[in-house]
Amino acid sequence: MNNQIAIFCGSSIGIDPIYHTSTKEVGRKLVANKYGLIYGGGSTGLMGILANEVLSLKGQVTGIITEKLHAWNVGHNGLTNLHIVKTMHERKALMADLSDAFIALPGGIGTLEEITEIITLSQLGYHQKPCGILNIAGYFDTLVSFLDQMVSQGFSTIKSRDLIFIESNIDNLLSKMSINN
């Protein structure tokens, strides 16, 4: 089975069209590299754009959505697989279990929470799967500065900081993350 990459990203599209075009590019690169997509199961925002692009290219898409969100009719119909779970905790745990790597694209608080939790689990040794941030148009520059400040102020180590691959180009990010199929 091909490697599965969990992508955390916004249920909104943002205001800059670069987020839309870059997200579609991520979808194309996943399919070109024969990676399956694991994501939050939504049909809106960057999540929907990503899933639609992968599906349009005959790629594999697994969505994981909570019963509550599914009841709001924001779930994506037509995915390769859709798991409906009770809680956000179950959603994140299943995404972690099914995925071989993790990437954050632009998004809101939920995206930030998802990628920081998965990085924390890596730091604590619960998994050794690569974690990356695609810094589209400098979206994550402030976060990157804050991560560096954590190290400079003694609240994190270089070793922990180095668990996070950060690139502005999806090809470079996938290469750095060394996800082998």
Phi, psi and omega in degrees: 000141179290156177296148180247130179246125174277130177244123174260127180200174188289149171272002172245167181262351183077176185262341181264126180301342179299330179294319179296308183293322180291324178294319175298320178298319177301315178302316179297319181292323176301311182294316181300327180266006178063035174265140171276152178259130169246131180204181187288001172082006183277159179254355185253165173062207180296328178301311180294318178300314181297310181299316181298320181294314180298315180297320181296337180259014177069027176275170181266130181229123175247121177256145177229115187226151178279159176303319182298310179295322179297321178294336177281000180062037175254000178287153181272127174269143175096014178284161175298315177218142174226123176254128176250119184241167184285314190234164174296326178298316178296321180301309182294322180295318179292321176300316180296318181294320185278346188260150177257349180196166185222137178223136173257133169254174178306144180184191183258210183301319180299316178297315179299316180296318182296313183289324180290325177296316183291326175292319177299317179298324176293314180302322182275358176085016177283340173205163177238032182272141182295144180236129182224160175233125175266108187272072182292124176052034178073015184306320185263011182306316181294320177296317179300316177299319180294320176299318178294323177295324176304318179290311184296333180264005174081018179261353176212165179252161174301320180302315178293317180299323182286354175288345185254115176272127182231123180216158176261357182235128184296323178298315179296320181295312180299320178297313180297323183286346177049057178267113185259135173258000000 
